[in-house]
Amino acid sequence: MISLKSPREIEAMRKSGAIIAGMHHMLRDLIKPGLDTWEIETKCKAYIEDHGGVPLQIGFEGFKYAVTVSVNNEVAHGLPKKGEILKNGDLVKVDTVVGLDGAVSDSAWSYAVGEVSPEVKKLMEVAKKGLYLGIDQAVIGNRVGDIGAAIDKYVSDEMGYGNVRQYIGHGVGPTMHEDPQIPHFGKAGHGLRLKEGMTITIEPMVNMGGWEVETDETPEDGWTVRTLDGSWSAQYEHTLAITKDGPKILTSQDPEEDAKYL
């Protein structure tokens, strides 16, 4: 069932989203060569809790961590690890879900570690632009397929990158994963029609190579998703509300920066 949110509920989600946005601001200064990925976990968990939030990923289907930390060819769901040290040129993705007084928001961001190659910079820019092209289609009366078609046309057809198909965006609130499903590919004019009050995530995962991925099945992991061909991957994700005034980003880190893309 799809939950349509009132303006009051959307504002509550914006407040939980502001915690995530603040966490990502903190990560901009934290993530540097020599950083242990376990420190990302501890600092993010502390930030969320110190600001009154609840890191909702902890305990979800047995997951143990406040954030996922995915490095280079890891696409998503990577585990923060003691002794995993980031080096200059790495690409790291950090994703989390925060609850605040029952309101839920979800956001992921990609970070360059030190100086990355021009190829990695371009990958990051393509993934970020893909996110905002999807958000631009999240208006009342459009269909889910309009979001996915806009992303895939740019990422795959125009730029030639692998647009991951196995993992998609989704409704969010009152729990982490709700209907509707929001694929990052599709056919314009097809799928569920978007209505005022829907709250969704858009979160394209973009690979330098093919779109195919695989999940680590080892007993000590079982979560980390990697590109099948070993190519590097970038991801950006926002939670947003469908409103009469257009899409409202609830996890915005900088409205002026968002406006450059929308």
Phi and psi in degrees as GROMACS dihedral restraints (atoms count N, CA, C in turn):
[ dihedral_restraints ]
;  ai    aj    ak    al  type     phi  dphi    fc
    3     4     5     6     1   -93.6    20    10
    4     5     6     7     1   128.1    20    10
    6     7     8     9     1   -95.1    20    10
    7     8     9    10     1   119.0    20    10
    9    10    11    12     1   -91.7    20    10
   10    11    12    13     1   129.2    20    10
   12    13    14    15     1   -96.4    20    10
   13    14    15    16     1   145.6    20    10
   15    16    17    18     1   -79.9    20    10
   16    17    18    19     1   164.1    20    10
   18    19    20    21     1   -55.3    20    10
   19    20    21    22     1   -35.8    20    10
   21    22    23    24     1   -64.8    20    10
   22    23    24    25     1   -42.1    20    10
   24    25    26    27     1   -68.3    20    10
   25    26    27    28     1   -37.4    20    10
   27    28    29    30     1   -64.6    20    10
   28    29    30    31     1   -40.5    20    10
   30    31    32    33     1   -64.5    20    10
   31    32    33    34     1   -37.0    20    10
   33    34    35    36     1   -64.0    20    10
   34    35    36    37     1   -39.2    20    10
   36    37    38    39     1   -66.8    20    10
   37    38    39    40     1   -35.1    20    10
   39    40    41    42     1   -61.6    20    10
   40    41    42    43     1   -36.5    20    10
   42    43    44    45     1   -68.6    20    10
   43    44    45    46     1   -38.9    20    10
   45    46    47    48     1   -68.9    20    10
   46    47    48    49     1   -36.3    20    10
   48    49    50    51     1   -65.1    20    10
   49    50    51    52     1   -30.9    20    10
   51    52    53    54     1   -66.2    20    10
   52    53    54    55     1   -30.2    20    10
   54    55    56    57     1   -65.4    20    10
   55    56    57    58     1   -45.1    20    10
   57    58    59    60     1   -62.6    20    10
   58    59    60    61     1   -43.1    20    10
   60    61    62    63     1   -59.7    20    10
   61    62    63    64     1   -42.7    20    10
   63    64    65    66     1   -63.7    20    10
   64    65    66    67     1   -37.9    20    10
   66    67    68    69     1   -61.4    20    10
   67    68    69    70     1   -42.1    20    10
   69    70    71    72     1   -67.9    20    10
   70    71    72    73     1   -35.0    20    10
   72    73    74    75     1   -60.1    20    10
   73    74    75    76     1   -42.0    20    10
   75    76    77    78     1   -61.5    20    10
   76    77    78    79     1   -39.0    20    10
   78    79    80    81     1   -67.6    20    10
   79    80    81    82     1   -27.9    20    10
   81    82    83    84     1   -57.0    20    10
   82    83    84    85     1   -37.5    20    10
   84    85    86    87     1   -88.1    20    10
   85    86    87    88     1   -26.9    20    10
   87    88    89    90     1   -77.1    20    10
   88    89    90    91     1   -41.5    20    10
   90    91    92    93     1   -77.2    20    10
   91    92    93    94     1   110.4    20    10
   93    94    95    96     1  -146.5    20    10
   94    95    96    97     1   162.9    20    10
   96    97    98    99     1   -56.3    20    10
   97    98    99   100     1   139.4    20    10
   99   100   101   102     1    94.9    20    10
  100   101   102   103     1    -7.9    20    10
  102   103   104   105     1   -77.3    20    10
  103   104   105   106     1   134.7    20    10
  105   106   107   108     1   -79.5    20    10
  106   107   108   109     1   131.0    20    10
  108   109   110   111     1   -62.8    20    10
  109   110   111   112     1   -22.0    20    10
  111   112   113   114     1   -64.9    20    10
  112   113   114   115     1   -30.8    20    10
  114   115   116   117     1   -67.6    20    10
  115   116   117   118     1   -30.6    20    10
  117   118   119   120     1   -60.2    20    10
  118   119   120   121     1   -45.2    20    10
  120   121   122   123     1   -59.6    20    10
  121   122   123   124     1   -51.7    20    10
  123   124   125   126     1   -66.5    20    10
  124   125   126   127     1   -40.4    20    10
  126   127   128   129     1   -70.2    20    10
  127   128   129   130     1   -38.7    20    10
  129   130   131   132     1   -68.6    20    10
  130   131   132   133     1   -44.2    20    10
  132   133   134   135     1   -59.8    20    10
  133   134   135   136     1   -44.5    20    10
  135   136   137   138     1   -63.6    20    10
  136   137   138   139     1   -41.0    20    10
  138   139   140   141     1   -62.6    20    10
  139   140   141   142     1   -47.4    20    10
  141   142   143   144     1   -59.4    20    10
  142   143   144   145     1   -49.6    20    10
  144   145   146   147     1   -69.6    20    10
  145   146   147   148     1   -36.9    20    10
  147   148   149   150     1   -64.6    20    10
  148   149   150   151     1   -22.5    20    10
  150   151   152   153     1  -100.9    20    10
  151   152   153   154     1    16.2    20    10
  153   154   155   156     1    85.7    20    10
  154   155   156   157     1     4.3    20    10
  156   157   158   159     1   -91.5    20    10
  157   158   159   160     1   170.1    20    10
  159   160   161   162     1  -119.6    20    10
  160   161   162   163     1   122.6    20    10
  162   163   164   165     1   -74.9    20    10
  163   164   165   166     1    98.4    20    10
  165   166   167   168     1   -74.7    20    10
  166   167   168   169     1   -13.5    20    10
  168   169   170   171     1   -69.3    20    10
  169   170   171   172     1   -26.8    20    10
  171   172   173   174     1   -65.0    20    10
  172   173   174   175     1   121.1    20    10
  174   175   176   177     1    92.1    20    10
  175   176   177   178     1    -9.4    20    10
  177   178   179   180     1   -71.3    20    10
  178   179   180   181     1   112.7    20    10
  180   181   182   183     1    50.1    20    10
  181   182   183   184     1    33.8    20    10
  183   184   185   186     1    89.0    20    10
  184   185   186   187     1     2.0    20    10
  186   187   188   189     1   -67.2    20    10
  187   188   189   190     1   142.5    20    10
  189   190   191   192     1  -107.0    20    10
  190   191   192   193     1    -2.1    20    10
  192   193   194   195     1  -123.4    20    10
  193   194   195   196     1   153.6    20    10
  195   196   197   198     1   -72.6    20    10
  196   197   198   199     1   -29.9    20    10
  198   199   200   201     1  -134.1    20    10
  199   200   201   202     1   159.5    20    10
  201   202   203   204     1  -100.9    20    10
  202   203   204   205     1   143.1    20    10
  204   205   206   207     1  -129.3    20    10
  205   206   207   208     1   110.0    20    10
  207   208   209   210     1  -117.6    20    10
  208   209   210   211     1   124.3    20    10
  210   211   212   213     1  -112.6    20    10
  211   212   213   214     1   131.0    20    10
  213   214   215   216     1    56.7    20    10
  214   215   216   217     1  -105.3    20    10
  216   217   218   219     1   -82.7    20    10
  217   218   219   220     1     0.5    20    10
  219   220   221   222     1   -79.1    20    10
  220   221   222   223     1   123.4    20    10
  222   223   224   225     1   -82.6    20    10
  223   224   225   226     1   -44.7    20    10
  225   226   227   228     1  -165.4    20    10
  226   227   228   229     1   166.1    20    10
  228   229   230   231     1    63.8    20    10
  229   230   231   232     1    19.7    20    10
  231   232   233   234     1   -66.5    20    10
  232   233   234   235     1   149.0    20    10
  234   235   236   237     1   -95.1    20    10
  235   236   237   238     1   131.6    20    10
  237   238   239   240     1   -66.4    20    10
  238   239   240   241     1   139.9    20    10
  240   241   242   243     1  -134.3    20    10
  241   242   243   244     1   136.5    20    10
  243   244   245   246     1   -67.8    20    10
  244   245   246   247     1   128.4    20    10
  246   247   248   249     1    90.5    20    10
  247   248   249   250     1    -1.8    20    10
  249   250   251   252     1   -89.2    20    10
  250   251   252   253     1   106.4    20    10
  252   253   254   255     1  -101.7    20    10
  253   254   255   256     1   127.2    20    10
  255   256   257   258     1   -74.6    20    10
  256   257   258   259     1   141.2    20    10
  258   259   260   261     1  -120.6    20    10
  259   260   261   262     1   161.7    20    10
  261   262   263   264     1   -55.6    20    10
  262   263   264   265     1   131.5    20    10
  264   265   266   267     1    96.5    20    10
  265   266   267   268     1    -7.8    20    10
  267   268   269   270     1   -71.6    20    10
  268   269   270   271     1   162.0    20    10
  270   271   272   273     1  -125.1    20    10
  271   272   273   274     1   121.0    20    10
  273   274   275   276     1  -124.1    20    10
  274   275   276   277     1   137.4    20    10
  276   277   278   279     1  -114.2    20    10
  277   278   279   280     1   132.5    20    10
  279   280   281   282     1  -123.5    20    10
  280   281   282   283     1   128.2    20    10
  282   283   284   285     1  -130.6    20    10
  283   284   285   286     1   140.7    20    10
  285   286   287   288     1  -153.5    20    10
  286   287   288   289     1   163.8    20    10
  288   289   290   291     1  -128.2    20    10
  289   290   291   292     1   130.6    20    10
  291   292   293   294     1  -123.3    20    10
  292   293   294   295     1   136.3    20    10
  294   295   296   297     1  -108.6    20    10
  295   296   297   298     1   141.5    20    10
  297   298   299   300     1  -142.6    20    10
  298   299   300   301     1   110.5    20    10
  300   301   302   303     1    53.4    20    10
  301   302   303   304     1    39.0    20    10
  303   304   305   306     1    88.1    20    10
  304   305   306   307     1    -7.9    20    10
  306   307   308   309     1   -94.5    20    10
  307   308   309   310     1   137.4    20    10
  309   310   311   312     1  -120.5    20    10
  310   311   312   313     1   136.0    20    10
  312   313   314   315     1  -137.5    20    10
  313   314   315   316     1   158.2    20    10
  315   316   317   318     1  -144.6    20    10
  316   317   318   319     1   131.8    20    10
  318   319   320   321     1  -157.5    20    10
  319   320   321   322     1   143.9    20    10
  321   322   323   324     1  -127.2    20    10
  322   323   324   325     1   153.4    20    10
  324   325   326   327     1  -147.0    20    10
  325   326   327   328     1   152.9    20    10
  327   328   329   330     1  -105.0    20    10
  328   329   330   331     1   142.8    20    10
  330   331   332   333     1  -131.3    20    10
  331   332   333   334     1   132.7    20    10
  333   334   335   336     1   -80.3    20    10
  334   335   336   337     1   133.0    20    10
  336   337   338   339     1   -96.3    20    10
  337   338   339   340     1   109.1    20    10
  339   340   341   342     1    65.9    20    10
  340   341   342   343     1  -135.3    20    10
  342   343   344   345     1   -99.4    20    10
  343   344   345   346     1   117.2    20    10
  345   346   347   348     1   -99.2    20    10
  346   347   348   349     1   165.3    20    10
  348   349   350   351     1   -70.7    20    10
  349   350   351   352     1   159.8    20    10
  351   352   353   354     1   -56.6    20    10
  352   353   354   355     1   -33.8    20    10
  354   355   356   357     1   -65.3    20    10
  355   356   357   358     1   -39.3    20    10
  357   358   359   360     1   -70.9    20    10
  358   359   360   361     1   -40.8    20    10
  360   361   362   363     1   -57.9    20    10
  361   362   363   364     1   -42.6    20    10
  363   364   365   366     1   -66.3    20    10
  364   365   366   367     1   -41.5    20    10
  366   367   368   369     1   -56.7    20    10
  367   368   369   370     1   -46.4    20    10
  369   370   371   372     1   -62.1    20    10
  370   371   372   373     1   -42.5    20    10
  372   373   374   375     1   -66.9    20    10
  373   374   375   376     1   -39.8    20    10
  375   376   377   378     1   -64.1    20    10
  376   377   378   379     1   -43.8    20    10
  378   379   380   381     1   -63.7    20    10
  379   380   381   382     1   -41.8    20    10
  381   382   383   384     1   -66.5    20    10
  382   383   384   385     1   -44.0    20    10
  384   385   386   387     1   -63.6    20    10
  385   386   387   388     1   -36.8    20    10
  387   388   389   390     1   -59.0    20    10
  388   389   390   391     1   -41.7    20    10
  390   391   392   393     1   -56.5    20    10
  391   392   393   394     1   -50.7    20    10
  393   394   395   396     1   -72.2    20    10
  394   395   396   397     1   -29.0    20    10
  396   397   398   399     1   -64.3    20    10
  397   398   399   400     1   -36.1    20    10
  399   400   401   402     1   -67.5    20    10
  400   401   402   403     1   -44.4    20    10
  402   403   404   405     1   -59.6    20    10
  403   404   405   406     1   -38.5    20    10
  405   406   407   408     1   -59.5    20    10
  406   407   408   409     1   -25.4    20    10
  408   409   410   411     1   -90.2    20    10
  409   410   411   412     1    -3.8    20    10
  411   412   413   414     1   -86.1    20    10
  412   413   414   415     1    69.4    20    10
  414   415   416   417     1  -125.5    20    10
  415   416   417   418     1   155.1    20    10
  417   418   419   420     1   -55.4    20    10
  418   419   420   421     1   131.9    20    10
  420   421   422   423     1    96.0    20    10
  421   422   423   424     1   -25.0    20    10
  423   424   425   426     1   -71.1    20    10
  424   425   426   427     1   171.7    20    10
  426   427   428   429     1  -116.1    20    10
  427   428   429   430     1   160.5    20    10
  429   430   431   432     1   -54.0    20    10
  430   431   432   433     1   -38.9    20    10
  432   433   434   435     1   -61.5    20    10
  433   434   435   436     1   -25.7    20    10
  435   436   437   438     1   -66.7    20    10
  436   437   438   439     1   -35.9    20    10
  438   439   440   441     1   -65.4    20    10
  439   440   441   442     1   -54.0    20    10
  441   442   443   444     1   -63.0    20    10
  442   443   444   445     1   -38.8    20    10
  444   445   446   447     1   -64.7    20    10
  445   446   447   448     1   -40.4    20    10
  447   448   449   450     1   -64.9    20    10
  448   449   450   451     1   -41.5    20    10
  450   451   452   453     1   -66.1    20    10
  451   452   453   454     1   -49.7    20    10
  453   454   455   456     1   -68.4    20    10
  454   455   456   457     1   -35.5    20    10
  456   457   458   459     1   -59.4    20    10
  457   458   459   460     1   -43.0    20    10
  459   460   461   462     1   -75.2    20    10
  460   461   462   463     1   -54.1    20    10
  462   463   464   465     1   -64.9    20    10
  463   464   465   466     1   -49.7    20    10
  465   466   467   468     1   -89.1    20    10
  466   467   468   469     1   -54.9    20    10
  468   469   470   471     1   -72.1    20    10
  469   470   471   472     1   -45.8    20    10
  471   472   473   474     1   -85.2    20    10
  472   473   474   475     1   -41.3    20    10
  474   475   476   477     1  -100.8    20    10
  475   476   477   478     1   -16.8    20    10
  477   478   479   480     1    77.0    20    10
  478   479   480   481     1    22.5    20    10
  480   481   482   483     1   -95.4    20    10
  481   482   483   484     1   163.3    20    10
  483   484   485   486     1   -83.4    20    10
  484   485   486   487     1   119.4    20    10
  486   487   488   489     1  -100.4    20    10
  487   488   489   490     1   104.9    20    10
  489   490   491   492     1   -56.3    20    10
  490   491   492   493     1   131.8    20    10
  492   493   494   495     1  -107.4    20    10
  493   494   495   496     1   -19.6    20    10
  495   496   497   498     1   -75.4    20    10
  496   497   498   499     1   -20.0    20    10
  498   499   500   501     1  -125.3    20    10
  499   500   501   502     1   137.4    20    10
  501   502   503   504     1  -137.3    20    10
  502   503   504   505     1   169.4    20    10
  504   505   506   507     1   -76.7    20    10
  505   506   507   508     1   178.5    20    10
  507   508   509   510     1  -165.7    20    10
  508   509   510   511     1   165.5    20    10
  510   511   512   513     1   -66.8    20    10
  511   512   513   514     1   155.0    20    10
  513   514   515   516     1  -142.5    20    10
  514   515   516   517     1   138.8    20    10
  516   517   518   519     1    85.2    20    10
  517   518   519   520     1   126.6    20    10
  519   520   521   522     1   -81.5    20    10
  520   521   522   523     1    -7.9    20    10
  522   523   524   525     1  -120.3    20    10
  523   524   525   526     1   178.6    20    10
  525   526   527   528     1   -61.1    20    10
  526   527   528   529     1   -43.5    20    10
  528   529   530   531     1  -125.2    20    10
  529   530   531   532     1   115.2    20    10
  531   532   533   534     1  -128.8    20    10
  532   533   534   535     1   168.0    20    10
  534   535   536   537     1   -72.5    20    10
  535   536   537   538     1   151.8    20    10
  537   538   539   540     1   -90.2    20    10
  538   539   540   541     1   161.8    20    10
  540   541   542   543     1   -78.1    20    10
  541   542   543   544     1   142.1    20    10
  543   544   545   546     1  -125.1    20    10
  544   545   546   547     1    85.6    20    10
  546   547   548   549     1   -66.2    20    10
  547   548   549   550     1   153.4    20    10
  549   550   551   552     1   -96.7    20    10
  550   551   552   553     1    22.8    20    10
  552   553   554   555     1  -147.6    20    10
  553   554   555   556     1   162.8    20    10
  555   556   557   558     1   157.0    20    10
  556   557   558   559     1  -170.5    20    10
  558   559   560   561     1  -117.1    20    10
  559   560   561   562     1   123.4    20    10
  561   562   563   564     1   -55.9    20    10
  562   563   564   565     1   139.5    20    10
  564   565   566   567     1    82.5    20    10
  565   566   567   568     1     3.2    20    10
  567   568   569   570     1  -118.8    20    10
  568   569   570   571     1   158.4    20    10
  570   571   572   573     1    95.8    20    10
  571   572   573   574     1  -177.6    20    10
  573   574   575   576     1   -58.9    20    10
  574   575   576   577     1   138.8    20    10
  576   577   578   579     1   -81.2    20    10
  577   578   579   580     1   137.8    20    10
  579   580   581   582     1   -80.5    20    10
  580   581   582   583     1   137.5    20    10
  582   583   584   585     1  -124.4    20    10
  583   584   585   586     1   154.4    20    10
  585   586   587   588     1   -58.9    20    10
  586   587   588   589     1   134.3    20    10
  588   589   590   591     1    97.6    20    10
  589   590   591   592     1   -10.6    20    10
  591   592   593   594     1   -67.6    20    10
  592   593   594   595     1   141.2    20    10
  594   595   596   597     1  -124.2    20    10
  595   596   597   598     1   125.2    20    10
  597   598   599   600     1  -137.9    20    10
  598   599   600   601     1   165.1    20    10
  600   601   602   603     1  -109.2    20    10
  601   602   603   604     1   145.6    20    10
  603   604   605   606     1  -122.6    20    10
  604   605   606   607     1   127.0    20    10
  606   607   608   609     1  -151.6    20    10
  607   608   609   610     1    59.1    20    10
  609   610   611   612     1   -60.0    20    10
  610   611   612   613     1   138.9    20    10
  612   613   614   615     1  -111.6    20    10
  613   614   615   616     1   120.6    20    10
  615   616   617   618     1  -120.8    20    10
  616   617   618   619     1   125.4    20    10
  618   619   620   621     1  -106.1    20    10
  619   620   621   622     1   146.8    20    10
  621   622   623   624     1   -63.5    20    10
  622   623   624   625     1   -34.3    20    10
  624   625   626   627     1  -103.4    20    10
  625   626   627   628     1  -131.3    20    10
  627   628   629   630     1   -74.1    20    10
  628   629   630   631     1   165.7    20    10
  630   631   632   633     1   -84.3    20    10
  631   632   633   634     1    -9.7    20    10
  633   634   635   636     1   -73.2    20    10
  634   635   636   637     1   143.7    20    10
  636   637   638   639     1  -134.8    20    10
  637   638   639   640     1   166.8    20    10
  639   640   641   642     1  -140.9    20    10
  640   641   642   643     1   155.6    20    10
  642   643   644   645     1  -107.9    20    10
  643   644   645   646     1   135.2    20    10
  645   646   647   648     1   -60.8    20    10
  646   647   648   649     1   127.2    20    10
  648   649   650   651     1  -110.4    20    10
  649   650   651   652     1    14.7    20    10
  651   652   653   654     1   -72.5    20    10
  652   653   654   655     1   152.5    20    10
  654   655   656   657     1   -59.2    20    10
  655   656   657   658     1   -32.5    20    10
  657   658   659   660     1   -83.0    20    10
  658   659   660   661     1    -5.7    20    10
  660   661   662   663     1  -127.2    20    10
  661   662   663   664     1   -97.4    20    10
  663   664   665   666     1    82.1    20    10
  664   665   666   667     1     3.2    20    10
  666   667   668   669     1  -120.5    20    10
  667   668   669   670     1   -42.8    20    10
  669   670   671   672     1   -62.9    20    10
  670   671   672   673     1   125.9    20    10
  672   673   674   675     1  -100.3    20    10
  673   674   675   676     1   128.0    20    10
  675   676   677   678     1  -123.0    20    10
  676   677   678   679     1   157.0    20    10
  678   679   680   681     1   -66.8    20    10
  679   680   681   682     1   142.0    20    10
  681   682   683   684     1   -67.7    20    10
  682   683   684   685     1   -33.0    20    10
  684   685   686   687     1   -96.3    20    10
  685   686   687   688     1     3.2    20    10
  687   688   689   690     1    83.0    20    10
  688   689   690   691     1     0.9    20    10
  690   691   692   693     1   -72.5    20    10
  691   692   693   694     1   159.6    20    10
  693   694   695   696     1   -80.6    20    10
  694   695   696   697     1   159.5    20    10
  696   697   698   699     1  -137.4    20    10
  697   698   699   700     1   147.1    20    10
  699   700   701   702     1  -128.3    20    10
  700   701   702   703     1   152.4    20    10
  702   703   704   705     1  -147.7    20    10
  703   704   705   706     1   141.1    20    10
  705   706   707   708     1  -133.2    20    10
  706   707   708   709     1   141.4    20    10
  708   709   710   711     1  -143.7    20    10
  709   710   711   712     1   136.1    20    10
  711   712   713   714     1  -126.0    20    10
  712   713   714   715     1   151.8    20    10
  714   715   716   717     1   -94.6    20    10
  715   716   717   718     1   136.6    20    10
  717   718   719   720     1  -142.8    20    10
  718   719   720   721     1   159.8    20    10
  720   721   722   723     1  -112.5    20    10
  721   722   723   724     1   141.9    20    10
  723   724   725   726     1   -86.0    20    10
  724   725   726   727     1   116.2    20    10
  726   727   728   729     1  -128.2    20    10
  727   728   729   730     1   167.6    20    10
  729   730   731   732     1   -66.1    20    10
  730   731   732   733     1   -16.6    20    10
  732   733   734   735     1  -100.2    20    10
  733   734   735   736     1    15.5    20    10
  735   736   737   738     1   100.0    20    10
  736   737   738   739     1  -176.7    20    10
  738   739   740   741     1   -67.6    20    10
  739   740   741   742     1   134.5    20    10
  741   742   743   744     1  -112.9    20    10
  742   743   744   745     1   113.0    20    10
  744   745   746   747     1   -76.4    20    10
  745   746   747   748     1   121.9    20    10
  747   748   749   750     1   -95.5    20    10
  748   749   750   751     1    -8.0    20    10
  750   751   752   753     1  -119.3    20    10
  751   752   753   754     1    25.8    20    10
  753   754   755   756     1   -60.5    20    10
  754   755   756   757     1   132.0    20    10
  756   757   758   759     1   -90.4    20    10
  757   758   759   760     1   -21.2    20    10
  759   760   761   762     1  -166.8    20    10
  760   761   762   763     1   101.1    20    10
  762   763   764   765     1   -56.6    20    10
  763   764   765   766     1   -33.9    20    10
  765   766   767   768     1   -67.0    20    10
  766   767   768   769     1   -37.7    20    10
  768   769   770   771     1   -67.1    20    10
  769   770   771   772     1   -42.9    20    10
  771   772   773   774     1   -57.1    20    10
  772   773   774   775     1   -40.9    20    10
  774   775   776   777     1   -63.8    20    10
  775   776   777   778     1   -24.3    20    10
  777   778   779   780     1   -66.6    20    10
  778   779   780   781     1   -24.7    20    10
  780   781   782   783     1  -100.0    20    10
  781   782   783   784     1   -25.6    20    10
